[in-house]
Amino acid sequence: MSITLYHHPFSRAAGVLWMLEEVGKPYELKFVDIMKGGTKGPEIVALNPMGKLPLLVDGDAVVTEAAAIGLYLADRYSSGNLAPKLDDPARGTYLRWSLFAPSVIEPGAMAKLNDWTFKPSQAGWGTYEAMIASMDSAIAGKEFVLGDRFSMADCVFGGTVRFMLRFKMIEGTPALVDYAARLGERPAAKRADERNMAIAKEHGLGG
């Protein structure tokens, strides 16, 4: 069975490419032209009714949502390495920060950028200040989310940090900036960045 990622270099699928490089299993990329409504085509919608990327097919398994894809890949192909085993106490921290990225950082950053009006006590992401402080606490004084041990949580949480800092969607504390730079030096991250850039160039995409 082969792994296929429906991909566009300017979508969240770009980060999933890094996850795949870290996992080290063979995979295929299928370019989807999101600029021309490619995600709304029948093939994509049949697999993901949301009509969005990333979308990963692994044999009979169909997985969407970047965090879910990362956790799935690590559990299936790198248990005990990129994913702490089920009985490893580190798994709690691993899951905590992996799911913090889509459930808190993404909406929290959007709320700040677009001046959303809401009651922090009623929003799952709380205040922007508490969000940044929490992100800082996740990696302050540590190399990775799990200390000196790299995991898929660093692709999910750290990938979100890298993206948000790159496009100035969050403030860069010293700990977060250093963390993002450290992740960017990983060979798998470099391979993914280079491949994303090559695909963008191939299809005449700016950015």
C-alpha positions as CSV (number, residue, x, y, z in Angstrom):
1,M,0.0,0.0,0.0
2,S,1.3,3.5,-0.9
3,I,0.9,6.8,0.9
4,T,-0.5,9.6,-1.3
5,L,-0.7,13.2,-0.2
6,Y,-2.9,15.6,-2.1
7,H,-0.7,18.6,-2.0
8,H,-0.3,22.3,-2.8
9,P,2.9,24.1,-1.6
10,F,0.9,27.1,-0.3
11,S,-1.5,25.0,1.9
12,R,-1.3,23.1,5.1
13,A,-0.2,20.1,3.0
14,A,3.2,21.8,2.8
15,G,3.7,21.0,6.5
16,V,2.5,17.4,6.0
17,L,5.3,17.0,3.5
18,W,7.7,17.7,6.3
19,M,5.9,15.0,8.5
20,L,6.3,12.5,5.7
21,E,10.0,13.3,5.3
22,E,10.5,12.7,9.1
23,V,8.6,9.4,8.9
24,G,10.8,8.2,6.0
25,K,8.3,6.0,4.2
26,P,7.8,6.2,0.4
27,Y,5.0,8.6,-0.6
28,E,3.5,10.2,-3.7
29,L,2.3,13.8,-4.1
30,K,-0.7,14.7,-6.1
31,F,-0.8,18.4,-7.0
32,V,-4.1,20.1,-6.4
33,D,-4.5,23.5,-8.0
34,I,-6.3,25.3,-5.1
35,M,-6.1,28.6,-7.0
36,K,-8.4,27.2,-9.6
37,G,-10.8,25.5,-7.2
38,G,-9.2,22.1,-7.4
39,T,-10.2,21.1,-3.9
40,K,-13.8,21.4,-4.9
41,G,-13.5,18.8,-7.6
42,P,-15.4,15.5,-7.3
43,E,-12.3,13.4,-6.5
44,I,-11.3,15.6,-3.5
45,V,-14.9,16.1,-2.2
46,A,-15.5,12.4,-2.3
47,L,-12.6,11.9,0.0
48,N,-13.0,15.0,2.1
49,P,-16.4,16.7,2.0
50,M,-14.9,19.9,3.4
51,G,-13.1,20.3,0.1
52,K,-9.8,21.2,1.7
53,L,-6.2,20.1,2.0
54,P,-4.3,18.4,3.4
55,L,-5.7,15.0,2.4
56,L,-3.7,11.8,2.9
57,V,-4.6,8.4,1.6
58,D,-2.8,5.4,2.9
59,G,-4.2,2.2,1.5
60,D,-7.8,2.1,2.7
61,A,-7.2,4.9,5.3
62,V,-8.3,8.5,4.4
63,V,-7.0,11.1,6.9
64,T,-7.6,14.8,6.8
65,E,-6.6,17.6,9.2
66,A,-2.9,18.3,9.5
67,A,-2.6,17.3,13.2
68,A,-4.6,14.1,12.7
69,I,-2.4,13.2,9.8
70,G,0.8,13.7,11.8
71,L,-0.4,11.7,14.7
72,Y,-1.7,8.9,12.4
73,L,1.7,8.7,10.6
74,A,3.7,8.7,13.7
75,D,1.5,6.0,15.4
76,R,1.4,3.8,12.4
77,Y,5.0,4.1,11.2
78,S,7.1,5.4,14.0
79,S,5.6,4.2,17.3
80,G,8.2,4.6,20.1
81,N,10.2,7.1,18.0
82,L,8.2,10.0,16.5
83,A,5.2,8.9,18.7
84,P,5.6,8.0,22.3
85,K,4.1,4.5,23.0
86,L,0.7,4.3,24.6
87,D,2.1,3.5,28.1
88,D,4.8,6.3,27.9
89,P,3.9,9.2,30.3
90,A,5.4,11.6,27.6
91,R,2.4,10.8,25.4
92,G,0.3,13.2,27.5
93,T,2.6,16.1,26.7
94,Y,2.9,14.9,23.1
95,L,-0.9,15.0,22.6
96,R,-1.4,18.2,24.6
97,W,0.8,20.3,22.4
98,S,-0.1,18.6,19.1
99,L,-3.7,19.4,19.6
100,F,-3.0,22.9,21.0
101,A,-1.9,23.9,17.6
102,P,-5.2,23.6,15.7
103,S,-7.5,24.2,18.6
104,V,-5.8,27.2,20.2
105,I,-3.0,28.7,18.1
106,E,-4.8,28.9,14.8
107,P,-8.1,30.4,16.0
108,G,-6.3,32.5,18.6
109,A,-4.0,34.1,16.0
110,M,-7.0,34.7,13.6
111,A,-8.9,36.3,16.4
112,K,-6.0,38.7,17.1
113,L,-5.3,39.5,13.5
114,N,-9.0,40.2,12.6
115,D,-10.0,41.9,15.9
116,W,-12.7,39.4,16.7
117,T,-15.0,40.3,19.5
118,F,-15.6,37.5,21.9
119,K,-15.5,36.6,25.6
120,P,-12.2,34.8,26.3
121,S,-13.9,32.7,29.0
122,Q,-16.3,31.4,26.3
123,A,-13.7,30.8,23.6
124,G,-11.6,27.6,23.6
125,W,-8.5,29.6,22.8
126,G,-8.8,32.2,25.6
127,T,-6.8,35.4,25.4
128,Y,-4.0,36.0,22.9
129,E,-1.6,36.8,25.8
130,A,-2.3,33.5,27.6
131,M,-1.9,31.6,24.3
132,I,1.6,33.1,23.7
133,A,2.6,32.5,27.3
134,S,1.4,28.9,27.0
135,M,3.3,28.4,23.7
136,D,6.4,29.8,25.3
137,S,6.1,27.4,28.3
138,A,5.9,24.4,25.9
139,I,9.5,24.8,24.8
140,A,11.2,27.2,27.2
141,G,14.4,25.7,28.4
142,K,14.0,22.7,26.1
143,E,15.2,21.7,22.7
144,F,11.9,20.1,21.7
145,V,8.4,19.7,23.1
146,L,9.5,16.5,24.8
147,G,12.8,17.9,26.0
148,D,15.8,16.6,24.1
149,R,13.6,14.1,22.2
150,F,12.2,15.2,18.8
151,S,8.7,13.9,18.1
152,M,5.8,14.4,15.7
153,A,4.5,17.0,18.1
154,D,7.3,19.2,16.9
155,C,6.1,18.9,13.3
156,V,2.5,19.8,14.4
157,F,3.1,22.4,17.1
158,G,6.4,23.5,15.8
159,G,5.3,23.6,12.2
160,T,2.5,25.9,13.3
161,V,5.0,28.1,15.1
162,R,7.3,28.2,12.1
163,F,4.4,29.2,9.8
164,M,3.0,31.8,12.1
165,L,6.3,33.4,12.7
166,R,7.2,33.4,9.0
167,F,4.0,35.3,8.1
168,K,4.1,37.5,11.3
169,M,0.8,36.1,12.6
170,I,2.1,35.8,16.1
171,E,4.7,37.6,18.2
172,G,8.1,35.9,18.2
173,T,9.4,35.5,21.8
174,P,13.1,34.5,22.0
175,A,12.2,30.9,22.9
176,L,9.8,30.5,20.0
177,V,12.1,32.1,17.5
178,D,15.0,29.9,18.6
179,Y,12.8,26.8,18.5
180,A,11.6,27.6,14.9
181,A,15.1,28.1,13.7
182,R,16.2,24.8,15.3
183,L,13.4,22.9,13.6
184,G,14.3,24.5,10.3
185,E,17.8,23.0,10.4
186,R,16.5,19.5,10.5
187,P,17.4,17.6,7.3
188,A,13.8,16.4,6.8
189,A,12.5,20.0,7.2
190,K,15.1,21.2,4.7
191,R,14.1,18.5,2.2
192,A,10.4,19.4,2.6
193,D,11.1,23.1,2.2
194,E,13.2,22.5,-0.9
195,R,10.5,20.3,-2.4
196,N,7.7,22.7,-1.7
197,M,9.7,25.5,-3.3
198,A,10.5,23.3,-6.3
199,I,6.8,22.5,-6.8
200,A,5.9,26.1,-6.5
201,K,8.4,27.0,-9.2
202,E,7.3,24.1,-11.4
203,H,3.7,25.4,-11.4
204,G,4.7,29.1,-11.7
205,L,3.5,30.0,-8.2
206,G,4.7,33.2,-6.6
207,G,5.7,33.6,-2.9
